[in-house]
Amino acid sequence: MDTSNTNYASGSNHRGDRGDTSGRLEEALERLHVCGPERDGWLSNHAPMVVEALAAHGRAERVHHWLDLYQDRLEDFPDRVAPVTDDNWPSALGDPRRIADWTDHFSRALAERPWRDVLAEWWPRLLPGLVGGATHTVIRAGHAVRAVEADENAPRLTELAHALGYWAARHQPVTGLTALPGARTADESLDAVPAIEPGHLGFRDRLGALRRLPVWADDVTDPDTARDRLTELVRAATHRYATHGHGEPTMLVHAATAPNAVLRTLDALPRELWAPSLRAAWTASAAVTAMYAPVEPVFPAPPARLAPEEVMERALVHGDEHVIKLADTALDVGDERALAAALRAVELSQPLV
């Protein structure tokens, strides 16, 4: 793969060089690629993200069992409308009817060019619409990038095409916000996020009611500083779930998992895209916080201290897709408060079965 003309960072923030090599993740992805990225006209299909997380944490042998439990939530892949081309793509951006067309477009692009080149071209185009699909679009892309970085094979590249296609079709910018003063740290800035006015239901309605957000790390231009601040944001949002997740146990997961999807993608991107990625990730995390955070935090009794693999096992036994994905992010953060947040999600959420 020739990347000599692009300034990519070296190194990686995921564990392991190749991840699961059993082939079970590939089998699961092939099983899922006949399914659409949504159900009931809006709700996201979380299965591709969950099976990647399970495989990344050494539980590939469990992915088919989990999929069997989730099977009733899968719908057929949507019909095509008209091809997306290099000339007409701006008019198709953000059109959810074009999910299949966008997936075809990225499948062709990834067949013709190195995947990092495709990602570098499209990331700045997609980044302003990061909150689309309630942030599941970028989260799925983050899982897909981690998978293809670990092992570049056909099912994983196909998953990247599906993830980018979903993001393009659900692309939704956040506009018209009044900037408020931020604070020094990510944790303090999340505390400073004002809640939207009450009475709004559903993600899209709540997003439409968003009027103000604090500015945080907006002056960062250095790529390494951007990575450090993004790491700080993921840690702060994950920790915050333990005390604020009761506000909306499902949706507040995304305040942590969306910026973590961006963080785990940085090494595959040109360094000049790191600072814009930080700003978009902050907007998404702060927006979710504004839409769903409770009036007051709670401070539950500290859970029993468990090793990271035990936390992931509890999340898997529970089965809820958001619980598993928060555990995946908590293991990336890796400290006791993050693991406690994952266990709090187990406590607050309804199990899959």
C-alpha positions as CSV (number, residue, x, y, z in Angstrom):
1,M,0.0,0.0,0.0
2,D,1.5,3.3,-1.0
3,T,1.0,6.1,1.4
4,S,4.2,8.0,0.6
5,N,2.3,11.2,-0.5
6,T,0.2,11.5,2.7
7,N,1.4,12.4,6.1
8,Y,0.0,9.7,8.3
9,A,0.8,9.2,11.9
10,S,2.7,6.1,13.1
11,G,1.5,3.9,15.9
12,S,-1.9,2.8,17.0
13,N,-4.2,3.1,20.0
14,H,-5.8,-0.3,19.8
15,R,-4.6,-3.4,21.4
16,G,-2.9,-6.1,19.4
17,D,-1.4,-6.1,15.9
18,R,-4.1,-8.2,14.1
19,G,-6.9,-8.7,16.6
20,D,-9.0,-11.8,16.1
21,T,-7.7,-14.1,13.3
22,S,-10.2,-16.9,13.7
23,G,-12.4,-15.8,10.8
24,R,-15.5,-15.6,13.1
25,L,-15.7,-11.8,12.8
26,E,-15.5,-12.1,9.0
27,E,-18.3,-14.7,9.1
28,A,-20.4,-12.4,11.3
29,L,-19.8,-9.3,9.1
30,E,-20.8,-11.3,5.9
31,R,-23.9,-12.4,7.7
32,L,-24.7,-8.8,8.5
33,H,-24.0,-7.2,5.2
34,V,-27.3,-8.4,3.7
35,C,-29.0,-6.3,6.4
36,G,-29.6,-2.6,6.5
37,P,-28.0,-0.1,8.9
38,E,-31.3,0.7,10.5
39,R,-34.7,-0.7,11.5
40,D,-38.1,0.8,11.9
41,G,-37.1,3.7,9.7
42,W,-34.6,5.3,12.1
43,L,-33.2,3.0,14.8
44,S,-29.6,1.9,14.2
45,N,-28.4,-1.6,13.6
46,H,-25.8,-2.0,16.3
47,A,-24.7,-5.5,15.4
48,P,-21.7,-4.7,13.2
49,M,-20.3,-2.5,16.0
50,V,-20.9,-5.1,18.8
51,V,-19.4,-8.1,16.9
52,E,-16.3,-6.0,16.2
53,A,-16.0,-5.0,19.8
54,L,-16.4,-8.6,21.0
55,A,-13.8,-9.9,18.5
56,A,-11.4,-7.1,19.5
57,H,-11.6,-8.2,23.1
58,G,-11.0,-11.9,22.5
59,R,-14.6,-13.1,22.4
60,A,-15.0,-13.9,18.7
61,E,-16.4,-17.3,19.6
62,R,-19.4,-15.6,21.1
63,V,-20.4,-13.3,18.2
64,H,-22.8,-15.7,16.4
65,H,-24.6,-16.5,19.7
66,W,-25.0,-12.8,20.3
67,L,-26.2,-12.3,16.7
68,D,-28.8,-15.0,17.2
69,L,-30.2,-13.1,20.1
70,Y,-30.2,-9.8,18.1
71,Q,-31.6,-11.3,14.9
72,D,-35.1,-10.0,15.3
73,R,-33.8,-6.4,15.2
74,L,-32.3,-6.8,11.7
75,E,-34.0,-5.7,8.5
76,D,-33.2,-6.3,4.9
77,F,-30.7,-4.0,3.1
78,P,-32.6,-1.1,1.5
79,D,-33.2,-0.7,-2.3
80,R,-31.0,1.4,-4.5
81,V,-32.3,4.7,-5.9
82,A,-29.6,6.0,-8.3
83,P,-25.8,5.8,-8.3
84,V,-23.7,8.3,-6.3
85,T,-20.9,9.6,-8.5
86,D,-18.0,11.9,-8.1
87,D,-20.1,14.7,-9.7
88,N,-23.5,14.3,-7.9
89,W,-22.4,13.3,-4.4
90,P,-23.1,16.7,-2.8
91,S,-26.8,16.4,-3.6
92,A,-27.0,12.9,-2.1
93,L,-25.2,13.8,1.1
94,G,-27.6,13.5,4.1
95,D,-30.3,11.7,2.1
96,P,-31.2,8.5,4.1
97,R,-33.0,7.1,1.0
98,R,-29.6,6.8,-0.6
99,I,-28.0,4.4,1.9
100,A,-27.6,1.6,-0.7
101,D,-26.3,4.1,-3.3
102,W,-23.7,5.5,-0.9
103,T,-22.6,2.0,0.2
104,D,-22.1,1.1,-3.5
105,H,-20.1,4.2,-4.0
106,F,-17.7,3.4,-1.1
107,S,-17.5,-0.2,-2.2
108,R,-16.2,0.9,-5.6
109,A,-13.8,3.4,-4.1
110,L,-12.3,0.9,-1.7
111,A,-11.9,-1.6,-4.5
112,E,-9.9,0.9,-6.6
113,R,-7.8,2.8,-4.0
114,P,-6.1,2.1,-0.6
115,W,-8.6,2.5,2.2
116,R,-6.6,5.1,4.0
117,D,-6.7,7.3,0.9
118,V,-10.5,6.9,0.7
119,L,-10.8,7.7,4.4
120,A,-8.6,10.8,4.1
121,E,-10.6,12.1,1.2
122,W,-14.0,11.6,2.8
123,W,-13.4,12.2,6.5
124,P,-13.4,16.0,6.2
125,R,-16.5,15.9,4.1
126,L,-18.3,13.7,6.6
127,L,-17.0,15.2,9.8
128,P,-19.5,18.1,10.0
129,G,-22.4,15.6,10.0
130,L,-21.0,13.5,12.8
131,V,-24.1,13.6,14.8
132,G,-26.1,11.9,12.0
133,G,-27.9,8.8,13.0
134,A,-27.6,9.8,16.7
135,T,-23.8,9.5,16.3
136,H,-24.1,5.8,15.4
137,T,-22.6,6.6,11.9
138,V,-19.2,7.7,13.2
139,I,-19.3,5.0,15.9
140,R,-19.7,2.3,13.2
141,A,-17.0,3.9,11.2
142,G,-14.6,3.8,14.2
143,H,-15.2,0.1,14.7
144,A,-14.7,-0.6,11.0
145,V,-11.4,1.3,11.0
146,R,-10.1,-0.6,14.0
147,A,-11.1,-3.9,12.3
148,V,-9.4,-3.1,9.0
149,E,-6.3,-1.8,10.7
150,A,-6.0,-5.1,12.5
151,D,-6.5,-7.2,9.3
152,E,-7.2,-5.7,5.9
153,N,-9.4,-8.3,4.2
154,A,-12.6,-8.3,2.1
155,P,-15.3,-8.5,4.8
156,R,-13.7,-5.8,6.9
157,L,-13.2,-3.5,3.9
158,T,-16.9,-4.2,3.0
159,E,-17.8,-3.2,6.6
160,L,-15.9,0.1,6.1
161,A,-17.9,0.8,3.0
162,H,-21.2,0.1,4.8
163,A,-20.1,2.3,7.7
164,L,-19.1,5.3,5.5
165,G,-22.2,4.8,3.3
166,Y,-24.4,5.0,6.4
167,W,-22.6,8.1,7.6
168,A,-22.9,9.9,4.2
169,A,-26.6,9.0,4.0
170,R,-27.4,10.2,7.6
171,H,-25.0,13.2,7.4
172,Q,-26.5,15.9,9.7
173,P,-24.6,19.1,10.6
174,V,-25.2,20.9,13.8
175,T,-25.7,24.6,13.0
176,G,-27.0,27.8,14.5
177,L,-25.4,27.4,17.9
178,T,-24.5,30.2,20.2
179,A,-21.0,29.7,21.6
180,L,-20.7,29.9,25.4
181,P,-17.5,30.2,27.4
182,G,-15.9,26.8,28.1
183,A,-13.8,25.7,31.0
184,R,-10.2,24.6,31.4
185,T,-10.8,20.8,31.3
186,A,-13.2,18.5,29.4
187,D,-14.8,17.4,32.7
188,E,-15.5,21.0,33.7
189,S,-16.7,21.9,30.2
190,L,-19.2,19.0,30.2
191,D,-20.4,20.2,33.6
192,A,-21.0,23.6,31.9
193,V,-23.2,22.3,29.1
194,P,-26.7,23.8,29.5
195,A,-29.6,21.4,29.1
196,I,-32.1,22.0,26.4
197,E,-35.5,23.1,27.5
198,P,-37.8,20.2,28.6
199,G,-40.6,18.7,26.5
200,H,-38.7,17.4,23.6
201,L,-38.8,13.7,22.6
202,G,-36.5,11.8,20.4
203,F,-33.0,12.5,19.2
204,R,-34.0,14.6,16.1
205,D,-36.5,16.7,18.1
206,R,-33.9,17.3,20.9
207,L,-31.2,18.1,18.4
208,G,-33.5,20.7,16.8
209,A,-33.9,22.3,20.3
210,L,-30.2,22.7,20.8
211,R,-29.3,26.3,20.9
212,R,-26.1,26.8,23.0
213,L,-22.9,24.9,23.7
214,P,-19.7,25.8,25.5
215,V,-16.5,26.1,23.4
216,W,-13.7,23.8,24.5
217,A,-10.3,23.2,23.0
218,D,-11.4,25.3,20.0
219,D,-8.0,27.0,19.7
220,V,-6.1,23.7,19.4
221,T,-4.2,23.4,16.1
222,D,-1.3,21.1,17.0
223,P,-2.1,17.5,16.1
224,D,-0.5,15.9,19.2
225,T,-2.3,18.3,21.5
226,A,-5.5,17.5,19.6
227,R,-5.0,13.8,20.4
228,D,-4.3,14.5,24.0
229,R,-7.4,16.6,24.4
230,L,-9.5,14.0,22.6
231,T,-8.2,11.4,24.9
232,E,-9.1,13.7,27.8
233,L,-12.7,14.1,26.4
234,V,-13.2,10.4,26.1
235,R,-12.0,9.8,29.6
236,A,-14.2,12.6,31.0
237,A,-17.3,11.5,29.2
238,T,-16.8,7.9,30.2
239,H,-16.3,8.8,33.9
240,R,-19.3,11.1,33.8
241,Y,-21.6,8.2,32.8
242,A,-21.2,6.7,36.3
243,T,-22.8,9.7,37.9
244,H,-25.1,11.0,35.1
245,G,-26.0,8.0,33.0
246,H,-29.3,7.6,34.8
247,G,-30.5,10.7,32.9
248,E,-31.0,8.4,29.8
249,P,-29.0,5.2,30.1
250,T,-28.9,4.4,26.4
251,M,-28.4,7.8,24.8
252,L,-25.8,9.1,27.2
253,V,-23.5,6.2,26.3
254,H,-22.9,8.1,23.0
255,A,-21.3,11.1,24.8
256,A,-18.3,8.7,25.3
257,T,-18.5,6.3,22.4
258,A,-18.8,8.9,19.7
259,P,-15.6,10.8,20.6
260,N,-13.8,7.4,21.2
261,A,-14.7,6.4,17.6
262,V,-13.0,9.5,16.4
263,L,-10.0,8.9,18.7
264,R,-9.4,5.4,17.5
265,T,-9.5,6.6,13.9
266,L,-6.8,9.3,14.2
267,D,-3.9,7.1,13.4
268,A,-5.4,6.2,10.0
269,L,-5.9,9.9,9.1
270,P,-3.5,12.6,8.0
271,R,-2.4,14.6,11.0
272,E,-3.9,17.8,9.7
273,L,-7.3,16.3,10.3
274,W,-6.7,15.7,13.9
275,A,-7.6,19.1,15.3
276,P,-10.9,19.4,13.2
277,S,-11.7,15.9,14.4
278,L,-11.3,17.0,18.0
279,R,-13.7,20.0,17.5
280,A,-16.4,17.8,15.9
281,A,-16.1,15.2,18.6
282,W,-16.5,17.8,21.3
283,T,-19.6,19.1,19.6
284,A,-21.1,15.7,19.4
285,S,-20.3,14.8,23.0
286,A,-21.6,18.1,24.3
287,A,-24.7,17.9,22.2
288,V,-25.6,14.5,23.6
289,T,-24.9,15.8,27.1
290,A,-27.2,18.8,26.6
291,M,-30.0,16.6,25.2
292,Y,-30.1,13.9,27.9
293,A,-28.1,14.8,31.0
294,P,-30.1,14.7,34.3
295,V,-30.7,17.7,36.5
296,E,-28.6,16.3,39.3
297,P,-25.8,13.6,39.4
298,V,-26.1,10.6,41.7
299,F,-23.2,8.9,43.4
300,P,-23.8,5.2,43.6
301,A,-21.9,2.9,45.9
302,P,-18.6,1.9,44.3
303,P,-18.9,-1.4,42.5
304,A,-16.7,-4.4,43.2
305,R,-13.3,-4.0,41.6
306,L,-13.1,-6.2,38.6
307,A,-10.4,-6.8,36.0
308,P,-11.1,-5.4,32.5
309,E,-11.9,-8.8,31.1
310,E,-14.4,-9.4,33.8
311,V,-16.1,-6.1,33.1
312,M,-16.4,-7.1,29.4
313,E,-17.8,-10.5,30.4
314,R,-20.5,-8.9,32.5
315,A,-21.4,-6.6,29.6
316,L,-21.6,-9.6,27.2
317,V,-23.8,-11.6,29.6
318,H,-26.1,-8.6,29.9
319,G,-26.2,-8.4,26.2
320,D,-27.4,-4.9,25.5
321,E,-25.6,-3.4,22.6
322,H,-24.9,0.0,24.2
323,V,-23.7,-1.7,27.4
324,I,-21.2,-3.7,25.4
325,K,-20.0,-0.7,23.4
326,L,-19.6,1.4,26.6
327,A,-17.5,-1.4,28.1
328,D,-15.4,-1.4,24.9
329,T,-14.7,2.3,25.4
330,A,-14.2,1.9,29.2
331,L,-11.5,-0.7,28.5
332,D,-9.8,1.8,26.1
333,V,-9.8,4.3,28.9
334,G,-8.6,1.6,31.3
335,D,-8.9,3.1,34.8
336,E,-11.1,2.2,37.7
337,R,-13.6,5.0,37.2
338,A,-14.1,4.0,33.5
339,L,-14.7,0.4,34.5
340,A,-17.2,1.5,37.2
341,A,-19.0,3.5,34.5
342,A,-19.4,0.3,32.4
343,L,-20.7,-1.6,35.4
344,R,-23.2,1.3,36.0
345,A,-24.5,0.8,32.5
346,V,-25.1,-2.9,33.3
347,E,-27.0,-1.8,36.3
348,L,-29.1,0.9,34.5
349,S,-29.9,-0.9,31.2
350,Q,-32.4,-3.5,30.2
351,P,-30.7,-6.8,29.2
352,L,-31.0,-8.1,25.6
353,V,-33.0,-11.1,26.8
